[in-house]
Amino acid sequence: MVMESAKNTKDKIKEAIIIGLPIVIGYFPIAMAFGLLSKNTSISFMDTSLLSMMVYAGASQFMALDLMSAGVTAANIILATFLLNLRHMMMSASLAVEFKGIPKKYLPVLAFGITDETFSVISFNKEKITLPFVFAINVLAYCSWALGTMVGYAVGEILPVSLQTSLSIGLYAMFASLLFPEIKKSRNILFLSIISALIYILIFYSNIFTSGWDIILGIIVSSILGVQFFNENNEEREN
């Protein structure tokens, strides 16, 4: 029985590594770009590494660098990053329903590892959710982000200028690698992706809300429409 449990755990971890590989591939170059940019902003290697290890939020970290460069106070930077990261609370709340079989003592650690990308991967693989599976995906993503930051800070300037500039493209490639396979499975996901993009574009270019709030409102509105859209489709299928 113990051997079967150990084998099942290994299988779950192996499965998580395969499924989480696109996140690793996407995170590493983006983290390198952050490390290089942080070095150019005259932030120490220790502080840069701690930003990635303790904050662990890509968009917020890049925004924090811009605010630091502009001389914004620490309190305002904390508030801005808090607002930008509010979506993580919604993500964690959404996954909490699926984590019922996981002991509560592990939930804070798992919640810390939830990012946009890990949330997407876990959400699209709900039938595979177990402690080893979720933990392995989170550790893979976290290590690739932290290590990529350190490597970017240490050797980023050695890279050709063209390569330094192109590092940020990895963000879009990562989202594409996560989204496109799901679009192939469901036309509803394609429609919802297009609607979500249009909603965010409208909110962003309206210039009514400050940076951070536009993302939060875009997520909220898109989520509400998505829930309504999928419910209507499910009701039509049942009828």
DOLODREN-280139 format. One record per residue (C-alpha): residue in three letters; x, y, z negated. Coordinates in steps of 0.001 Angstrom, whole numbers, padded with zeros to 6 digits, always signed. Each point is the difference from the previous one (the first is absolute). Layout:
BEGIN
AlaXYZ;...
END
This chain:
BEGIN
Met+000000+000000+000000;Val+002836+002354-000908;Met+001833-000899+003209;Glu-003118+000721+002048;Ser-000387+003375-001727;Ala+003653+000881+000658;Lys-000321-001046+003644;Asn-003172+002057+000374;Thr+001785+003034-001466;Lys+002903-000431+002425;Asp-002422-000301+002905;Lys-001782+003202-001063;Ile+003299+001880-000272;Lys+001149-001300+003374;Glu-003318+001063+001527;Ala+000314+003451-001604;Ile+003512+000429+001417;Ile-001215-000769+003524;Ile-003049+002261-000276;Gly+001912+002795-001756;Leu+002927+000064+002433;Pro-001480+002860+002116;Ile-000077+002161-003143;Val+003677-000677-000666;Ile+000923+000792+003589;Gly-002036+003202-000121;Tyr+001015+001186-003464;Phe+003766-000323+000328;Pro+000618+002609+002748;Ile-002528+002426-001518;Ala+001680-000349-003393;Met+003348+000604+001699;Ala-001405+003195+001480;Phe-001150+001073-003463;Gly+003419-000749-001501;Leu+001758+002005+002708;Leu-002407+002929-000302;Ser+000355-000033-003786;Lys+003779+000152+000324;Asn-000295+002933+002387;Thr-002234+001701-002587;Ser+002913-000295-002483;Ile-001735-002452-002314;Ser+002321-002435-001765;Phe+000172-003679+000874;Met-001312-000920-003465;Asp-003029+002317+000235;Thr-000734-001131+003546;Ser+000110-003654-001027;Leu-002223+000661-003028;Leu-002535+001785+002214;Ser-000411-003126+002090;Met+000096-002412-002934;Met-002309+001908-002358;Val-002263+002071+002262;Tyr-000053-002574+002812;Ala-002303+001984+002282;Gly+001402+000865+003403;Ala-002233+002894+001020;Ser+000214+001564-003468;Gln+003775-000322-000071;Phe+000412+001766+003339;Met-002433+002696-001114;Ala+001858+000393-003302;Leu+003247+000627+001903;Asp-001645+002770+002015;Leu-001394+001571-003167;Met+003368-000218-001748;Ser+001676+001678+002955;Ala-002607+002766-000156;Gly+000704+000561-003709;Val-003424-001139-001201;Thr-000269-000585-003767;Ala+000097-003517-001421;Ala-003578+000287-001276;Asn-001321+000874+003463;Ile+001992-002833+001590;Ile-001437-002494-002515;Leu-003541+001269+000637;Ala+000414-000150+003791;Thr+001386-003549-000062;Phe-002736-001053-002430;Leu-002690+001252+002370;Leu+001663-001650+002975;Asn+000197-003311-001872;Leu-003593-000032-001245;Arg-000786-002410+002828;His+002075-002634-001812;Met-002545+000015-002815;Met-002725-000822+002515;Met+002137-002721+001548;Ser+000711-001587-003381;Ala-003677+000197-000957;Ser-000963-001652+003274;Leu+002430-002877-000523;Ala-000853-000417-003686;Val-003120-001917+001017;Glu+002172-002494+001883;Phe+002483-000381-002880;Lys-002459-001640-002405;Gly+001971-003246-000003;Ile+003252+001766-000932;Pro+000813+000439-003743;Lys-000550+003604-001099;Lys+003512+000369-001431;Tyr+001387-000072+003561;Leu-002396+002596+001434;Pro+002050+003145-000926;Val+003045-001416+001812;Leu-002053-000977+003043;Ala-001751+003384+000031;Phe+003361+001810+000060;Gly+000937-001920+003145;Ile-003154+000948+001925;Thr+000788+002300+002922;Asp-001885+000772+003210;Glu+001755-002866+001740;Thr-000145-002635-002739;Phe-003661+000896-000538;Ser-000693-000597+003700;Val+001796-003345+000051;Ile-001657-001247-003210;Ser-003439+001248+001065;Phe+000208-001836+003314;Asn+001075-003198-001786;Lys-002473-000108-002899;Glu-000378-003761+000260;Lys+003726-000352-000811;Ile-000002+002212-003105;Thr+001874-001606-002882;Leu+002579+001385-002436;Pro+003018-001434+001909;Phe-001330+001258+003368;Val-000717+003586-001122;Phe+003123+000223-002149;Ala+002252-001222+002832;Ile-001419+002544+002473;Asn+000404+002821-002523;Val+003583-000963-000860;Leu+000963-000251+003673;Ala-001403+003450+000756;Tyr+001476+001574-003140;Cys+003496-001395+000526;Ser+000099+000990+003671;Trp-001063+003568-000893;Ala+002467+000399-002874;Leu+002905-001619+001867;Gly-000759+001941+003194;Thr+000116+003260-001949;Met+003416-000804-001443;Val+001398-001113+003358;Gly-001343+003128+001717;Tyr+001567+002239-002616;Ala+003343-001835+000121;Val+000527-000514+003726;Gly-002738+001996+001743;Glu+002292+002766+001204;Ile+002210-002555+001748;Leu-002864-000866+002361;Pro-000324+001862+003330;Val-002236+003080-000121;Ser-002459-001579+002446;Leu-000348-003054-002241;Gln-000449+002146-003105;Thr-002833+001857+001733;Ser-001706-003182+001141;Leu-000078-001684-003432;Ser-003387+001489-000869;Ile-001607-001747+002993;Gly+000124-003174-002070;Leu-002996+001292-001987;Tyr-002252-000079+003055;Ala+001381-003356+001137;Met-000744-001462-003421;Phe-003599+001188-000010;Ala-000432-001334+003536;Ser+001366-003427-000974;Leu-002507-000178-002858;Leu-003003+001374+001861;Phe+000120-001504+003489;Pro-000284-003668-001030;Glu-003138+000860-001986;Ile-001466+001972+002904;Lys+000289-003146+002111;Lys-002073-001878-002574;Ser-002778+002562-000385;Arg-001371+002747+002224;Asn-001428+001655-003120;Ile+003519+000680-001285;Leu+000855+001712+003297;Phe-003057+002259-000257;Leu+000716+000782-003646;Ser+003660+000822+000775;Ile-001005+002435+002740;Ile-002665+001619-002181;Ser+002448+000332-002919;Ala+002617+001635+002237;Leu-002538+002485+001398;Ile-001256+000893-003473;Tyr+003519+000690-001262;Ile+000871+002079+003077;Leu-003120+002146-000500;Ile+000748+000531-003693;Phe+003701+000672+000598;Tyr-000445+002564+002777;Ser-002877+001748-001761;Asn+002638+001382-002435;Ile-002675+000150-002690;Phe+001808-002347-002375;Thr+003611-000019-001149;Ser+002429-002821+000749;Gly-000950-003072-002009;Trp-003693+000808-000219;Asp-000416-000480+003748;Ile+001301-003567-000323;Ile-002122-000717-003084;Leu-003185+001331+001593;Gly+000755-001838+003232;Ile+000304-003281-001921;Ile-003179+000608-001999;Val-002119+000961+003010;Ser+001406-002825+002137;Ser-000566-002525-002799;Ile-003611+001078-000470;Leu-000668-000198+003727;Gly+001833-003319+000194;Val-002071-001543-002787;Gln-003212+001256+001608;Phe+001104-001124+003460;Phe+000941-003524-001076;Asn-003145-000379-002108;Glu-002194+000929+002957;Asn+001830-002485+002227;Asn-000335-002766-002587;Glu-003720+000712-000408;Glu-000527-000133+003780;Arg+001777-003376+000167;Glu-002097-001395-002835;Asn-003212+001136+001733;
END
